[in-house]
Amino acid sequence: MSAARWILIALTSAALVVNSGLHLQLAGPFDAITGTLIGQGWLFRIQAIVNIAVAVLLLVVRRPWVAAAAAVAAAGGLALILITVAVPLDLTALGLPVLFEPLWYAQKTIAAIVQGLAVLTGAVLIGALRRTAAPEARRKL
């Protein structure tokens, strides 16, 4: 595997891990925002767990579908940040809390940046890993 692919894997994984750490730090204070099924603190913890799992999987498996999962997980988190800054997202019908936080602070800004980085590097990595997987698939035929 080329150095460029390893750099992309490392950047994507690191961005997901940093995002996980930030969400785990913020989970406690956000436990106060509750829904009937689950609170916002637990939504943060779930996002952190998913990000860590995808980061580890990317380091171990190194397949295009894992890079796609990394990009999708990061894109979803980034979208939620951007949406909930602009408008209240009422998820009470699903048992979740209303998500709305129009303020920007250091941890939120860093989370948005690293998720954006993971989206970009994950998207590039999909193509890079496809090129690696294609010759292996042809050899098996």
N, C-alpha and C positions, 0 to 999 in steps of 0.2 A: 504494500500500500504506500502511496506517495506521501511525502511530507506535507503537501498541501491538504490532502484528505485528513491526515492526523491533526493538523492545525484546525481545520473546520470542525472536526469531532470534538477537540479540546475546547474550542471557543463555545460551541453550542452547549456542551455539557456543563462547562463552567458557568455560563449565563443562566442555565436552568437551576444549578445549585445555588448560585447567589440569590436568585429569585425565591427559591425555597427558603433560604435562611431569612430573608426579609419577611416573608409571609408567616413563618413560624414566630418571629419576633412580634409581629403585629397581631397575631391571633388572640392573645389574651385580652388586650383592650377591646377588641371587637366582639368578644363573647357577650357583651352587653346588648348587642343588636341581635334580637332573636326573631325566629319565625316559629310556626307551630311544629315544624318537622326538624329544622336544624337552624342554628344561628350562623352569623357571619364569621365568627371566629373559627367554627368548624369548616366553613367553606374555604377559609384561608389554609387551614391544616390539610384539607383534601388537595388543594392546589399544590401545596408544598410536597405532599407524598407523591402525587402524579409526576411532578417535575423531577424529583429525585429518582423515581423508578425509570422514567424515560432516559434520564442522563446516564444512569448505570447501564441500562439496556443498550444505549448507543455505544458506550465504551466496550461492551462485551460482544454484541451481535454485529454491529456495523453493517446494516442493510438499509436499502432505500426506504422501506416502510417504517423503520424506526426513526430515520431522519424526518420523514413526513409526520410521524406522531409528535416529534419534538417541535416542529414548526407549527403544527396545529395547536398543541398545548400552549405554546407561547403566544400564538395569535389570539387564542381565546382569552387568555389572561390580559393581554394588551387591550383587546377590544372592550373587555369589562371595565378596565381602568378608564379608558377614554369615554365610554358611554356613561358611566356612573359619575363622572366629573360634570358632564353636561346636563343630564336629566335623571330624575329618580327612576330607577328600574324596579317596578313593583312586581315582585315574584311571590306575593302572599298566596295566590291561588295554588301555588305549588308547595306551600308550606315553608317557603323560604322568606327571609326578611326583605324589606324594601332596601335596595342598595342605592345609596346616594351619598357622595362625599365630594363636594365641589372644591375642596382645598387641595393644593399641591404642597407637599412637604418632602424632605430629603429622601426618606425611604420609598415613598410612592414614585418620585421622579426616577430614582435608581431602578426600581422594579420595572417601570415603563421602558427605560433605556435597555436593560438587559433582556427584557422580553422582545423588544424590537430587534436586538442583535441576534437572539436565538431564532427569530422568524427568518431573518436574512441568511444567517449561516446554515440553518436547517434546510432552507429552500435550495441553496447552492449545493449543499451536501447531498441532497436527493439525486441530483444529476451526476455528481462526482461518484457516488456509490453505484449508480446504475451502470456507469461506464466500467467500473470494476467488476460488477456482477455479470455483465453481458458476456465477456470472454470465458468466464468460468462455466456459464450455462451452455455455451457452444461446445466446450470441451467434453461435457458430459453426454452430448448427443452422439 
